[in-house]
Amino acid sequence: MADGHRGTGDSMAGDVFRIILAIILPPLGVFLEVGLGKHFWINVILTILGYIPGIIHAVWVIAKK
């Protein structure tokens, strides 16, 4: 039981780290979550078109799992 709980905390800490990265540099947060998939490229385009849409998309990708 203790190992399962600790794993959940590690996962949550990783998500928090990725969300912080997503706020600073949205494509990096998405890359760490899904790699070089379609969501990464969508996020690059959104970030180029507007920083805020890139952040929103990155946080959504990280939080949806």
Secondary structure, 3 states (H helix, E strand, C coil): CHHHHHHHHHHHHHHHHHHHHHHHCHHHHHHHHHCCCHHHHHHHHHHHHCHHHHHHHHHHHHHCC
